[in-house]
Amino acid sequence: MPDLFDFEVTLTPSPAAEPAHVVVFFIGPERITDAHITEALQNRLNDYILPDHVTFLVPDCHRAWIKEQCADKSSAVAIALERRSNGGTPSYGFSFFNEHGEISKYVKVAGADKGIGKLITRATENFVQAGMRKLVKCTAVLTKAPAGFLFSKPSSRASNYFIRAENLLTEMLHSHFLAFCCLKVIKDASGDGMREPETIYLDTMAFLPVALSIQLFQTKFGNQTIFSIKSFHSHDGLNDGSLVDAAASLCLISASTNCGLAKEWVKVNGAPPTRVATFLSFIKQSDSCTVLHAIEKPEDFESVTESESTDGRKLIRIHGERFIAQHTETRVLNIGMGHLPEGLQTKFFSFMGKGLFTCFSQIPERERYRTVQVDKDKLVRTGDFEKWFKKMLLEESPASTSLIIHDNDGASKKMAMDALAFLEAKGLKCEVVSASAFDPKTRFNGSVIIVAAAAERGTLLLSISRRLRSTQESGTRVYLVGALLGRSYELMAELASNLTQPPKGSRKYVFKPFIEIPASSLACNNHWHQEHKLLSRLLTFEEADVSDVMKARIQAFDKSTTEGLSNDAFWPSSYQPGQMKLTKGFAFVSGDSDVTVAACTDIFLTILWILQNARESAKIDQSKRLESGELQQVLLSPEIFSRYDDGIIQGAFLRAALPTELDYSAHETHSASMADIILRVVRGHGFERGDASMEFITALAIGKIRLHKEVGEKLRNNIKIALKDHTDAIKILFGEESPF
């Protein structure tokens, strides 16, 4: 079968005139043959519905030869042109393009003219765009990342789509057509008195066939200007500065979402934008290059700016000209007893109902918010902590202890004074000093106890450790921390390792926390952040119609900058006064204690701890881990919200989960299951089963829960009917678009 690239272009003589539908057959730089013509007229043309005209797009250098062949009625070309398909053939002829890629001549072979020649010779750009559209459509150049993932590209912002321009080159005729599109770019590059480029720089060697085809076209036209072809491998090739003769060369970029690579090329090499062309982009025009074809941006296109965090989204990194293998199927995970962290049972009862924790509190003099913050003064006065602290002093404090260093807060100072009293009762004499007053210039001998009521990254503890290296000449160190609320198990383990590493030949130091929970992941407090933004916007634009309940919720957020959220960490119960509570027991702990005293913050911290353990713990089998792998998304099973149906537990799961773990948008079945559960809860608003209805409404509104498009639209309509008298919920769900 002869090589042909065919597409349809619509040409309009004037706004009021009827458009002409022209089927184009492109042959490339070589001469057209009778086989090409026969394949086009008798086979390929049948794929098009009633076109007005057919034209063969061929190089002008072959025009004299084609004229001779058509004049000789016995030639193979002339005979092929006389053949018709079964349905008959509309008017047809030849469109000739010159060395600059401009259609300069049209010759009719058969059929009525109808002024088609003038239309075609004015429509070079229409031909280019129609051909590019066909190429893009038939080669699937857009690759979408699996749900929950983003492509991380050096030339632009992370996004969920990647343009794989090399897919355009599945056939040789595709390369020839791309080369044809570049001929006009070469002409434009030699404007303003500049000499024609002699070198082509490619951002990927996958486009080498296009550059070679350009040379072939120029050879056929007897006007070769391109003598060398080089590759610079995208952004990596610009790291070391300008390239040889780059400013005078033609740069061809395969694809760029926002033409960022072209901008970098112009900046680094001082090249004029007329000498840079990008084949595919999402933007139609750029100040840095010529965009040969703009792809329509998908409706679900997402990108992350440089200032935005990608926490909660997995990145697929682009390395050179390769990026991913096929991703594995999405896995749905149910959380069970096998995911519980060690020590959860005893630790839960140690903080349950004691008001130790708040959520979403702003760090003083910083913009960042803490996901969970402990009340240090309350913590160090709880019975369980005091028992643990005395036990640690008894087991770990060495007889050589001569110094106690404490963090610069009152709770840590209390720990230090309690430690001093304990050691003095054992007959030891020690000094007590705060971290800020500790003088690293005075050398001493003896062991040190360092105490802190709470720590996150352990910056102060590491600072004390560094100062002790130059002052402590002998002895060990014991670090006792009330609550270590780190960002991940890995970072907490790294902190412990850094603090316990002794000088060579010495006994390893001791690091002991009372509570150790990876509760400070920045991704986890984004739920409150987005909720606050959403409610604040609603209050700004519709203050008169906002209920007292919503105003109280916004006021709680406003106070959280200093106090954090405690009783207002979740939406209030929909069926009883005050915050949501456990109804009877708590599935993840056992015992006779009354768990109904547990606050929302207690349950949130517990669920967050369980989910973090499910994501990160090395003790959990990989097949049961919640953490998504390089190319596999792991979703929380919708069944969780049926299995653990207390509103306070449902709210905790919604807030502690990462957005990727609740992104069911690519899975209609899972979306339908989740939608059924949400609708059941919402219809129960005002009753026990609908306790967490506002939590689900909020999670939908801020995009924390994502559903398949059709399922999501149906759910929102059903919610609107179910809550027609609940204006707060309707405004939250329908008043703003998702920020995610």
N, C-alpha and C positions, 0 to 999 in steps of 0.2 A: 504494500500500500504506500503510495507516495506521501511525502510529508506536506501537510497543509495546516495552517492555523487560520481558523475562520471565526468571524464574529459579526454581529449586526450593529449598525450605527443608524441613528435616526437624525435626519437632516431637515431643518425647517426653513423654507425660503423667506418667510416673514411671519410675524406673530399670528396673523389671521389666516395664513395659508395652511393647507393640509400637509402634514409631515411626510417625508419620503423615507421608506424603510429600505436600507441598502445592506445587502449581505456582502461581506468582504472576505476574500480569500488571499492570504498572504503566503508567498512562496519563499521569501528570503532573498539572499544576494544572487542566487543562481538563476539561470534561464528557466522559464516556465516550459513544461513539456506537455505532450498530449495526455499523458497519464494524469498529470495534475488537473487538467481541464475536465477530463472524463470523470475523475473522482469527485470533483467539485459539483459539476452540473447534474450528474446522474445519481450520486449517493448523498453527499453532504447537504446539498440544497434541500433535500426532503425533510431535514430537521427544522427548517424554518417555515413559519406560517405566512403564506402570501406576501413575500417581499415585493417591493416595487422595482428594485434594480439589483443587479449582481455585478460586482467589479473585482478584477484581479489586481491586487496591489503589488507592483513590480518595479524594480530599479529602472530609471530612465535610460541607463546605459544599454539596455536591451531593446529599446524602442524600435530602432532601425531593423533589427533582426526580426522582431515580432511582426512588423509591417510587411516584411518580405514573406514571412510564413503565411500571413493572412491573405496576401495577394495571390499566392500559389494555392489554388483550390485543391490540389492533389497532396499538399503537405499534411503530415500527421496532425499538426496544430489546427489547420483549417478544418480538417475533417472532424476533429474532436469538438470544435466550436459549433459545428452544425448539428451535433447530437442534442437531443432533448430528453429530459426525464419524462416519466409517464404523465405527470401533471402539467407538462408544459413549462417553459422557462420565461421569466420576465425579460425586460431589456437588460443587456449586459455589455460590458466592455472592459477596457484596461485603464487603470489609474497609475500614472507614472510619477515616482518621486525622485528628486535630485539628490546631489551629494550632501545637501543640508537637511534632508529629511522632510522636504516640502513637496506636497503633491502639486506638480507644475503643469500636468497635462492629463486630459481624459479623452480617450478614443472609444467611441461607441462601435460595437461589433454588430449588434442586432437589437431590434425592438425600437419603441418610440423614445425620442430623446427627452422631451419634457423639461429641458433645461437642467438636466441632472449634472451635466459637465461643469457648469458654473458653480453649482452647489458643492461638488466634490473638491474642486480646486481651491475653494475657500475654507475647506473643512478639515485641514490637516490635524488640528488639535482635537476635533471631534473623533477622528479615526484613532488617534493615540489613546484618548481616554476610554473609548469603547473597547479597544483591544486590551487595555490594562484591566478594565473591569472584568472582562472575560477571563483573563489570566488569573486574577485574584480569586474569582469565583470557582474556577475549575482546579485550582491547585491548593486551596485551603491554607493560606499563608498565616492565618490567625490561630495561634495556639493558646488555649485557655488553661490557666493553672487550676489544679484540683481545688475544690471548695476548701477554704481555710488557708490557702497558700498564695504567695505573691512571687513573681519573678523579680529577682534583684539584679538590675542591669547597671553597668558602670556608666553608661551614656545617658541615663535618665532616671526618673524616680521609679521606685518599686511599684509594680502594677500587676493586675491579675491576667493581663493579656501580653503576649509576646509576638512580634511580627517576625515570622521565619521566612524571610524573603528568598532564601535559597530554594524554597519549594516551588518558586516560579520556574525553575530551570529543569523541570521534569522531562522536557523534550527539546531537541535542538532548535526547532522553529520558535520556541519561546525565547531562547537566547537571541536569535536573530531579530525578533520583534523588539525586544528590549534595546538591542543595538540600534535599530531603526529610530526608536524614540530618542536616543542620545545624539543623533546626527545634528539636530537643531541646537542642542546644548553646546556642541563643539563650535558651531557657527557663532552663537551668542558669546562664547568664551573669548573669541578673537575680536570682539568689538572694542571701541574706544582706542583704536590704534595698537592694540596688543597683538603680538604674533600668535599664530595658532598653537595650541598646546602640542607638545611632542611626546609627553608622558601621561599615562593614565595611572592614578593611584586608586587601588581598590581597598575597601575596608575588610573584605573577606575574599580569600582565594576561591571560594565557591562561585564567585562571579567572573572568574577568568574567562569562561566561554563567551560572555558578553563583550569583554574587551577584545578578544580575538575576532569576534564577529564584526566589531567596529572596524578593525584593521582590514578585514576581508571586504567590507563594503567600500572602504576607501580605495582599496586596490582595484575593485571592479570599476569604480568611477575614475580611476587614474589620477587620484588626488590624495595620496597617502601623506598624512601629517603625523599620525601616531606611530612612533618607532619603538617605544619601550612601555612595559607594563610592570607596575610594582604594587606590592601589598603592604599596608601598614597595620593590619590587625586591630582595627577599632581603637578604642581609647587607650589600650595598652601601648599601642605604637606611637602615641603622642606624649608619653610620660617623659621622654628625654629631650623634648624640645622640637624645633622645626626640622623637617626632613629635606633632603637634597632636592633643590629646584622645585619644591612643593608649590610655591606661590605662582609659578608659571605653568604648572601642570593642571590636568583635569582630575578632580577628585570625584569618584563615583561611590556613593554610600548606598548599601543595599536597602536598609530600612532604619528608621528612627522614629520613635513615638512622637517626639516634639522637636525633631531636628536638632537635638542637643549636640550630637557628634559633629554636624556641620558647623555649628557655632564654635565648637572647640577647635576644629580644623582652621577656620578663618582666624581665630584668635592666636593660635600657636604659630601658624605659618605665614600670617600676614597676607593671606590669599584673598582676592576679590570674590564676593559671593557668586558672580557669574561663572566662576570656574569650579563650582561645587554643585552637584546634583544628588538628590536623594530619591531613590526609586519609589519607596513606599513610606507614607507617614499618616498620622491621624490629622495633621493640619494641612490646609490647602496652600498656604503661602508662608514663606519664612524670609527674614531679612538676611539669612546666612547662606541660602542655597535656592536652587530651583527644585520644586517638588514635582516630580513627574506624575505621581498619582496619589491622591488622598483617599485613604480607606475610610469608610464610614465607621465611626467609633461605636462599638456595641453598647446597647442600653445599660448593660450590667458592668460596664468598664469601671474599674476602681484603681486609684493610684494614691500613693502616700507621699506627701511632701517631705522634704529633708528635715523639717522641724518636727514632724509627727513621729510618734513612736510606732514601731511595728510589733510591740509586745502583743502576744496572743496570736500572731500570724506567722506561719512558717515561711521561710524564704527559700526559693529555688534559685541558686546562684548561676549566673551565666558565666562560663569560663571560655573565653576565646570564641571559637566558632561552633562549640558544642555546648549542650546544656543538660538535658535530662534523658533518662530512660523512662519507659512507660511506668506510670505510678500504679501501685497496687490498689485493690478495691477498698473503699471506705469500710471501717470497722465500727460497729456499735457496741458500746460497753455498758454493762450494768454494774453499779457500785454495790459491793457486798462486804461481808465480814472479812474476807481475805485482803481487803484494801486498807484495813485499819492500821494506823501506825502503832508501834510498840509504846506501851504506857498510856494510851488514850484513856482507858478506864479510870485509873487513879487520878490522872491529871484533870480530867473533866470534873470529877467531884471536888477537886481542890479549888477550882475557880467558879463552879456553878453557883449562880445566884448571888455572888459577892460583889457585883458591880465593878469588877477589876478592869474591864476593857471598854474602849470606845473605838469607833470606826471613823475614817475620813476626817482626821484632824490635821490642820496645817502645821508644818514644822516652823517654829518661830524664825522670822526674818528670812524665810525661803518661800518659793512658790509651790514647792512640792507638798503633797498631802500623804500622810501615812495611812496605809490600809487599816492597820490595827495598832492601837496604842494602849499601853498598860498604865494604870494608875499605880505608880511606884509606891506611894505612901501606903495605900491599901494593901498592896501585894506583900510587903515586908512585915505586915502586922497580922496576916492570916495564920491560923494555927498550923496548917500543913507546911507553909513555908518555914516557919520558925522551927518545926521539927526537923525538916530537911537541912536547914542551915546548921543547927547544932550537930546533926549527924555528920555533915561534911567537915566541920571543924574538928570533930572528934577523930574522924578517920584520916583526914588529909593534912591537917596542920602539923608541920614538923616542930620538933623541940627547939630547933635553931631559929625559929621565927623572931625577927627583930623589928619588922616594919609592916604596917598595914596601910595600904594606899586605897582611897575610895574615890568614886566618881564625884563630880561637883554638885550633887543634889542632896537634899535632906534625907531621902530614903536610903541612899547609898551610905551616907554618914552614919545613919542609925545602924546599918549592917556592920560598919567598921567598929562602932562603939560596942555593939553586942559581941563582936569577935574579940575585942580587947578585954571585955569583962570575962568572957569564957577563958581566954588564955591566962589572964591574971589569976583566975581561980585555980588554974593548973600550976601556978607558980612561975609563969613566964612574964617578962617585962618587954613591952613593945612600944614603939612610937606609932602614932596615927597621923597621917597627912593626906590632904586632898590632892587630887591629880594636878590641879593648877598650882599648888604650893610646893609640889615635889621638886627639889633642886637636884638636877643631874650632875652637878659639879662635885658634890660631896661623896666620896667613895665609902663603902661600908661592906661588912661581912655579915652573913646571915640570910635566912630565907625570908621571902616576902609573900604576904597574902594581899591580893588585889580584889576588891569587891565592887560590884556595880548592880544596881537594882534592875536595870534593863539595858539591852544593847540591840542594835540592828546590824550595822556593818562592822561594829567594833572599832571604829576609828580611834576613840580615846584609849581603849585597851592596847591597841597596837602602838600608839604613841608612848604609853607607859613602858611597854615592852622594849621599844627602841632606846628609851632613856636608861632603862635598867642595864642594858648591855654594857654601857660605859661606866656604870657606878657600882653594880653588884659584883663583888669579886668572888664570892662563894655563896653556896646555898641554893635552894630550889625556889620555885614560884608556884603559887596556888591561885588560880583565877576562879572566883565564885560569882555567878551571874544569876539574878533573880529570873528574868525573862529574856531569852534570846529569840527575838522575832525577826529572823533573817529573811532574805529574799528568795533563797533556794537552799536545798540540802547541800548542794555543792559548795555554795559560798559560805555556809555555816561550817562545813567541814574544813574548808580552806582557812577560815579564821582560827578554828581550834588548832589546826596544824601549825599555823604561823606562831601562835602564842605558846605552844608547848614544845617547840623545837629548841633544845638546850645547846650549849656549847659542846664541842666534840669531847666525848668521854664522860659527860655528866648525865645524871639521871633525868629522864624526861619530865618536863613540867606537867602540872595538873590543870585541866580546864573542866569545870562542872557547872552546868546550868540547871536551874530548878525546872523551868519550862523551856522547851526547845521546839519551836514551831516555825516553819517557813511561811510566815504570814505577811510579808512586806512586798510581795510582787507588785510592781506598779500597774500591771495589767488588771489586777483585781479591784483597784479603787476607781478604775475608769467608769464603772457602772454608776457610782454615785456622782461622779463628775458630769457625765452626760445627762443624768436625771436632773441635776441641779440646773444645768444650762437650759434644758427643755422647760422646766417649771418656771424659771425666771423669765423666759421669753413669753410664756403664756400670761404671766402676771403683768408684764410690761404692756402687752397689747390688749388684754381683755380684763383689766383689774376689776371692773365693776361686776363682771359675771363669775369671778372666781370665788369658790366656796371658802368658808372658814377653815375647813379641813386642809384644803390645798394651801391656804395662806400660812397655816400653822406649820405645814411641812416645809415651805420655803423659809420660814423664820428659823426653823431648826437647822437648815443648811447654812443660813447666814451666821448662826452662832457657832457652827462647827469649826470655823476657822481657828478658834481658840480652845473650845471645849471638846470638839469631836461629837459624833452621834452616838448616843447610848440608848435611851428609850426610843429614840426616833431613827434608829439605824434602818428599820424597815417601815413600810407603810403600816398604819394602825390596822387592827383587826376589822374586818368588814361586818362582823356580827356581834361583837361585844366591845365594851369600852376599853381603851388602852391598847397596848402592844399585843401582838400575837403571842401565844404561849403553847407549849406542848400540852396535849390533851390528857395523856396518861403516862406512857413510858417513852423512852428514847431508844430506837432500834439498835443504836451502836454501843449502848452501855447496858449493863445489867446490875441489879441490886435493889435494895429496899428503899433507897433514898428517894425523896420526892423531887423528881426532875422538873415538875411544872414550875419551879421557881427560876429555872434557867431563863436568862434574858436573850433577846435576839442576837446580841453581840456574842454571847456564849455559844449559841448554836452556829452562828456564822463562822466563828473561829474554829469550831470543831469540824464543820463540813469542809472549810478551807484546808484544814490540816489533813483530812482524809483525802481530798482531791489532790493536794500536793504530793502526798505519799503515793497515791495511785499513779501520778505522773512521773515521779523521780526516784522512788525507792528501788534500790538494786535488789532488794529481797523479793520483789514482785516479778513474776514471770513476764517476759516481753509480750506474750500474747494477751496478757491481762492488764497491760499498762495503759494508762489513759493518754500519755504523751504521744502525739503524732510523730511518726518517723519522717525521714527525709522526703518521702513522696507518698505518704499514707495519712489520710485524715482519720482521726478517731473521734467519734461522736458519743456524747452521753445519751444513753438510751432514753427515749421518751417514757418508757415504763417506770423509770425512777420516780417520776412525779405521780404515778399511781401507787407505786409500792410504798413510798414515804409520803403519805397524803396529808400530814399535818401542815397547815399553812406556813408555819414558822420554818419548817424543814424545807418546804418547796422554795420559799423565799431565799433561804440560805444557799441552796443549790444554784438558783438563778444568779445570785450575786457572786458566788465563789467560782463559778465556771468561767472559762475563757470564751470569748466570742466564737472561736473556731469549734468549740465543743458543742455549741448549740446552733451551728449553721447547717440546717437541713435543706437548704435551698436547692441542692443538686439531686435530692432524693425525694421523689413524690410520695413514696410509701411512708417513709419516716416522717415527712412533713404532715401527712394526713393523720398519723397517730398522734403527733404532738398537737395538731390543731384540735382533735377530738378532746384531748385532755384539757387544753386551755378553755375550750368552749364549755366543757362540763364545770370547770372551776368558776368561770365568769357567770354562768347561769345560776350558780349557787351563791352569788354575791348577797350578803346579808344573812347567810346561813353558815354553818360550820364548814361545809365542803368548799365554800367560796371564800374562806378566810384570807387567802393570798391573791384574790382576784386582781387587786391593784398592782401587785408585784408582777403578775403576768402581763397586764396591760402596759406597764412601764417598760418591761423587757422587750415587748414587741415594738413600742414606740421609739425606743433608742436604737433598735436594730440589734440588740443582744441575741434575741431569738430571730433566726431567719428561716423562712419557709419557702417552699416551691411557689413560684409566682401565682399560679392559679389557685393553689390551696390557700395561700395567704390572703388573696383578695376575697375569697369566699368566707374565710374566717372573720375578716374585718367587717364584712357586711352582716354576718350573723351576730357578732359582738354588738354592732350598732343597734340591732333589733333587740337583743337581750338586755342592753343597758340604756334603753331609750330615755329613761328617767334619771340616769346618772350622768349629769353633764360633765363632771370632772373627768371621768374615764373617757368619755367621747372626745373631749378637748385634748387630752393627753395623747390619745391614739391617733386622732385625725388632724390635730392642729399643727403638727410639725412633721417634716420629713426626717428620715433616719440620718444621724450624723455619721454612721459607719460607712 
